[in-house]
Structures are given as structure tokens and as C-alpha cells.
């Protein structure tokens, strides 16, 4: 039998070496070939849900397959997260992730999953601003008036939140500690039902993410007392910051997208690229700003650092302030 010469041998072995990588590349280029689910761990109408639908529509238009938002509310977002953790790591189940995921990792020691380890970050989409909002009938129009009223009526002001351990809860607890007031925490299964009850007057105040409350503020259905950001916001230029009255107070959040760990890097990079393109689109930028947010963007690694930094930060805050998920 005649053996191949050296050039033929190198040509053949080169083909053998490159073949195993080809299916992954081809799979990433073809992805998605069927509808993709974006799991949201909170009810429809909340900040996380609003952004998931904005993201899903963009991806559907760009990639030619439906990106369907599926709400799995409960346990401060942990039910939705667990569903994604257990899903096949094939790019067809994604998680709309937000600050509560980082808070849960810091506050719940006995979860069946490790959020930082078990969810692969894809991209951070938006930095979220919050505001102290009250019903228009509430007898306070400023933070000092609110604090004075709360001190005169300890335990009689109901502070709603999207659930135990959520940013609304934590930001409220920090406010209570710094202002020296007693507010009664009323947890809901999401921000949307909490806001509904605030509009109806069943509760009196929410430390609300602006995507959930900005339209009600503009329509006069809710009254903002202050924003939780370090500086005033362009979308609410006449509203002061909480820090103007309680120096050092600050609270912001973030929203982004993740996937089960072991999801192929090619698919994560494809999704990151498509969503990065969306974050340069003037219409998307305008919508995020209308919601009181700012664009994040960046690589999966950059978003991963935001998440890990937040888990560490909120762990320290919760320990210092003795905050528990109840």
C-alpha cells in the first residue's frame, strides 16, 4: 500500500482537527431554529417583565424566531430562576435577571441553586432608578414631611414591595434605619400588584423601580417624593434625591439576561451581539430613558462582574442592617 506523502498527511490531519469544532459554529450560526422562552420570575407589568418584552421583541425581529416571555412569579424571583437553572443549556430557555437575583443570593442561604455559579450572564441591559412614591392623598409632599408623619404615626404606614428581599424591601429597610422611622412592610408577589394596591390606596408608599411607576407619576396618579439615585434624573428633573435629606442614601438596580450554565459560548456570544446592537438603536435607548433607566451593555464577563459585586455588596448591607427575607 502506498503511503500518502507529507503534504497529503498534513492536509488530512488538519481536516480531522478542525471537524469537531464545525458543528458548534454551524449550530450558533443557525440558532435559533425554534421559539425561545425568556423566563421572568415576577408577574406581568413589573419592571423585569417590561424589559423582557422589549428585549424579546427586538430579538424576535432580528433573529426570525419568537422570543416568548413566560412569567413564573413567586419567592422573590427564585421560582423562575430555578426553572432556568434546571432547563437544558441549549439557548432556548433564558432568564430575565435583575437586582433581586443578587439580593436572593445574599439573603437566602438554603436555595437549591447557586445563582452566580448556575446562571451564565449574557448581557446587562439597563441600570434601574427607583423613587419613593406615595398615593396623592397621602399627607406628605416631601421626604422631611414623610419622615415627620411616620414618626408621629409609628407602624401605621404600609410600605409595599415586590416581595421579601426585593430591592423595594431592602431600599425601604435602609430608609427606615437611616430616618429612624417605623414602616410596616407588606410584601406582594411582584411589583405590579403592589403598585395596583398603592393606586387604590390600600398601601401608602413604595420604593418603586421607575419602569413600574413612571407613567403613573406623569399622569398624576402617584406622587414622587424623591429618587434613590445619587443625582437627579432627567426624566424627573424637579424631584430631589433621598440623599439630599439623608446623606449617603443611595439605591439603584440593574436588569439583564442570563442562561443556564454550560450554554455554548457561541450562543451566548451571538445573543450578546444581537442585544448589544439593540442597545445602540435610538428607539431602544429612548424607551430605556423613558423608563428612568440608563443603558448598560458590555460583555458577558462585564455583566458577571456587576452581578458578583452586587451579591457581595448586598450581603454586607443585609448583615449590617440585620435584614432578613422573613
C-alpha positions in Angstrom: 0.0 0.0 0.0 1.3 3.4 -1.0 1.5 5.8 2.0 0.5 9.5 1.4 3.3 12.0 1.2 3.9 14.6 3.9 1.7 17.3 2.3 -1.2 14.9 1.9 -0.9 13.7 5.5 -0.8 17.3 6.9 -3.9 18.2 4.8 -5.8 15.2 6.1 -4.9 15.7 9.8 -5.8 19.4 9.6 -9.2 18.4 8.4 -9.6 15.9 11.3 -8.5 18.6 13.9 -11.0 21.2 12.6 -14.0 18.9 12.1 -15.1 18.7 15.8 -15.4 22.5 16.1 -17.5 22.8 13.0 -20.9 21.6 14.4 -20.7 24.2 17.2 -20.0 27.0 14.8 -22.8 25.9 12.5 -25.2 25.5 15.4 -24.5 29.0 16.6 -25.0 30.4 13.1 -28.3 28.6 12.7 -29.6 29.5 16.2 -32.4 29.8 16.9 -34.3 27.3 14.9 -37.4 27.3 17.1 -39.1 29.7 19.7 -37.0 30.8 22.7 -38.5 31.3 26.2 -37.5 34.3 28.3 -38.5 33.4 31.9 -39.4 36.3 34.2 -39.6 35.5 37.9 -42.3 38.2 38.5 -45.8 38.9 37.4 -46.6 40.7 34.1 -46.5 44.5 34.3 -43.5 44.8 36.6 -40.1 46.3 35.7 -38.5 43.0 34.9 -41.4 41.9 32.7 -41.5 45.3 30.8 -37.8 45.0 29.9 -38.1 41.3 29.0 -40.9 42.1 26.5 -38.8 45.0 25.0 -35.8 42.6 24.7 -37.9 39.8 23.3 -39.4 41.9 20.6 -36.0 43.1 19.5 -34.6 39.6 19.3 -37.7 38.2 17.5 -37.3 40.9 14.8 -33.6 40.3 14.5 -33.4 36.5 14.6 -36.6 35.5 12.9 -37.9 33.3 15.7 -40.3 34.1 18.6 -38.8 35.1 21.9 -41.7 34.4 24.2 -41.9 35.9 27.7 -43.1 33.4 30.3 -43.9 34.7 33.8 -43.1 32.3 36.7 -43.7 34.5 39.7 -43.0 33.7 43.4 -40.4 33.5 46.1 -38.8 36.9 45.1 -37.9 35.6 41.7 -36.4 32.3 42.9 -39.1 30.1 41.2 -38.3 31.5 37.8 -34.6 31.2 38.4 -34.8 27.6 39.5 -36.8 26.8 36.3 -34.0 28.2 34.2 -31.2 26.5 36.2 -32.9 23.1 35.5 -33.5 23.8 31.8 -31.3 22.3 29.1 -28.4 24.6 28.4 -29.2 24.9 24.7 -30.1 28.6 24.4 -33.8 28.0 24.2 -34.5 29.0 27.8 -33.2 32.4 29.0 -33.7 34.2 32.3 -34.5 37.9 32.6 -32.4 38.7 35.6 -32.4 41.7 37.9 -31.2 43.0 41.2 -33.5 40.7 43.2 -31.4 37.7 41.9 -28.3 39.2 43.5 -30.2 40.0 46.7 -31.5 36.5 46.9 -28.1 35.1 46.6 -27.1 37.2 49.6 -30.2 36.7 51.7 -31.3 33.1 51.1 -28.6 30.6 52.4 -30.5 27.4 51.5 -31.5 27.8 47.9 -31.4 24.7 45.7 -29.1 26.5 43.3 -26.2 29.0 43.4 -27.2 31.9 41.2 -23.7 33.1 40.5 -22.5 29.6 39.6 -25.6 28.2 37.8 -26.6 31.1 35.6 -24.3 32.3 32.8 -24.5 36.1 32.3 -25.2 37.2 28.7 -25.6 41.0 28.9 -26.6 43.8 31.3 -29.3 45.9 29.6 -30.3 48.6 31.9 -29.3 50.4 35.2 -32.6 51.0 37.0 -33.6 54.0 39.1 -36.1 53.9 42.0 -38.3 56.5 43.6 -40.2 56.9 46.8 -43.8 57.1 45.6 -47.0 57.7 47.6 -50.7 57.9 46.8 -51.7 61.5 46.0 -53.9 61.6 49.1 -51.0 60.9 51.4 -50.4 63.9 53.8 -46.8 64.5 52.8 -45.2 66.1 49.7 -41.6 66.0 50.7 -39.2 63.5 52.4 -38.9 65.6 55.6 -42.7 65.7 55.8 -42.9 62.0 55.2 -40.4 61.3 58.0 -42.2 63.6 60.4 -45.6 62.0 59.6 -44.1 58.5 60.0 -42.6 59.4 63.4 -45.9 60.8 64.6 -47.7 57.6 63.3 -45.3 54.7 64.0 -46.2 51.4 62.3 -49.3 52.9 60.6 -47.8 53.5 57.2 -47.9 50.4 55.0 -44.8 50.0 52.8 -45.5 47.7 49.9 -42.8 45.8 48.0 -42.5 43.1 45.2 -41.7 40.6 47.9 -39.4 39.8 50.8 -35.8 40.6 50.0 -36.5 42.5 46.8 -35.0 45.9 46.2 -38.2 47.7 47.2 -38.0 45.9 50.5 -34.3 46.5 51.0 -34.3 50.1 50.0 -37.2 50.7 52.3 -35.5 48.9 55.2 -32.3 51.1 54.7 -34.5 54.2 54.6 -36.2 53.1 57.9 -32.9 52.6 59.6 -31.4 55.9 58.4 -34.5 58.0 59.0 -35.4 56.3 62.3 -39.0 55.5 61.4 -41.2 52.5 61.7 -43.0 51.5 58.5 -45.0 48.2 58.2 -43.7 46.1 55.3 -46.4 44.5 53.1 -44.8 42.0 50.6 -46.6 41.1 47.4 -45.8 38.5 44.7 -44.5 41.2 42.4 -44.2 45.0 41.7 -47.3 45.2 39.5 -49.8 44.0 42.2 -48.1 46.2 44.8 -48.4 49.2 42.5 -52.1 48.4 41.9 -52.8 48.5 45.6 -50.9 51.7 46.0 -53.0 53.3 43.3 -56.1 52.0 45.1 -54.9 53.4 48.5 -54.6 50.1 50.2 -50.9 50.8 50.9 -49.3 54.2 51.3 -45.7 54.0 49.9 -43.4 52.0 47.6 -39.7 52.4 46.9 -40.6 51.8 43.3 -38.5 51.0 40.2 -39.3 53.7 37.8 -40.4 51.4 34.9 -43.3 50.4 37.1 -44.3 53.9 38.3 -43.1 56.5 35.8 -46.3 56.5 33.7 -48.5 56.8 36.9 -46.2 59.7 38.1 -46.6 61.5 34.8 -50.3 61.1 34.9 -50.6 62.4 38.5 -51.8 59.1 39.8 -48.8 58.7 42.1 -46.7 61.4 43.8 -42.8 61.0 43.8 -41.1 62.3 47.0 -37.6 61.6 45.9 -35.4 59.4 43.7 -32.9 56.9 45.2 -30.1 57.8 42.7 -27.1 59.9 43.7 -28.1 62.7 41.4 -31.4 63.9 40.0 -32.8 62.3 36.9 -33.6 63.9 33.5 -36.9 62.1 33.4 -37.9 63.7 36.7 -35.8 66.9 36.9 -37.8 68.5 39.7 -37.7 65.6 42.0 -34.9 65.7 44.6 -32.8 62.7 45.7 -33.2 60.9 49.0 -29.6 61.7 49.7 -30.5 65.4 49.8 -32.2 64.7 53.1 -30.4 61.6 54.3 -26.8 62.0 53.2 -25.2 58.8 51.9 -28.5 57.1 51.0 -28.4 55.5 47.5 -30.1 52.6 45.8 -30.1 51.6 42.1 -30.7 48.3 40.4 -29.9 46.5 37.1 -31.6 44.3 34.6 -30.1 41.9 32.1 -30.3 38.4 30.5 -28.7 35.1 31.5 -28.9 31.4 30.6 -28.3 28.1 32.2 -24.6 27.3 32.9 -22.9 25.3 30.2 -24.9 27.1 27.5 -22.5 27.1 24.5 -20.3 30.2 24.4 -21.1 30.6 20.7 -24.8 31.0 21.5 -24.1 33.4 24.4 -21.8 35.5 22.2 -24.5 35.5 19.4 -27.1 36.8 21.9 -24.8 39.3 23.4 -24.0 40.7 19.9 -27.7 41.0 18.9 -28.7 42.6 22.2 -25.6 44.9 22.0 -26.8 46.1 18.6 -30.3 46.8 20.2 -28.7 49.0 22.8 -27.3 51.3 20.2 -30.7 51.7 18.5 -32.1 55.2 19.2 -35.6 53.8 19.7 -34.4 51.3 22.4 -32.3 53.9 24.1 -35.2 56.4 24.2 -37.5 53.7 25.6 -35.0 52.9 28.4 -34.6 56.5 29.2 -38.4 57.0 29.3 -38.4 54.2 31.9 -36.0 56.2 34.0 -33.1 53.9 33.2 -29.7 54.1 31.6 -28.1 51.7 29.1 -25.6 49.2 30.4 -24.4 46.9 27.6 -20.9 45.3 27.6 -19.6 41.7 27.5 -20.9 38.7 29.4 -17.8 39.0 31.7 -18.6 42.6 32.5 -22.2 41.7 33.4 -20.9 38.9 35.5 -18.8 41.3 37.5 -21.8 43.6 38.1 -23.7 40.5 39.5 -20.9 39.3 41.7 -20.1 42.7 43.1 -23.8 43.2 43.9 -24.1 39.9 45.7 -21.1 40.9 47.8 -22.4 44.4 48.5 -25.9 43.3 49.5 -24.6 40.6 51.6 -22.7 43.2 53.7 -25.7 45.6 53.8 -28.1 42.8 54.9 -25.7 41.7 57.6 -25.1 45.3 58.9 -28.8 46.2 58.8 -29.9 42.8 60.1 -32.2 42.5 57.0 -33.7 39.1 56.5 -36.1 37.7 53.9 -38.7 37.0 56.7 
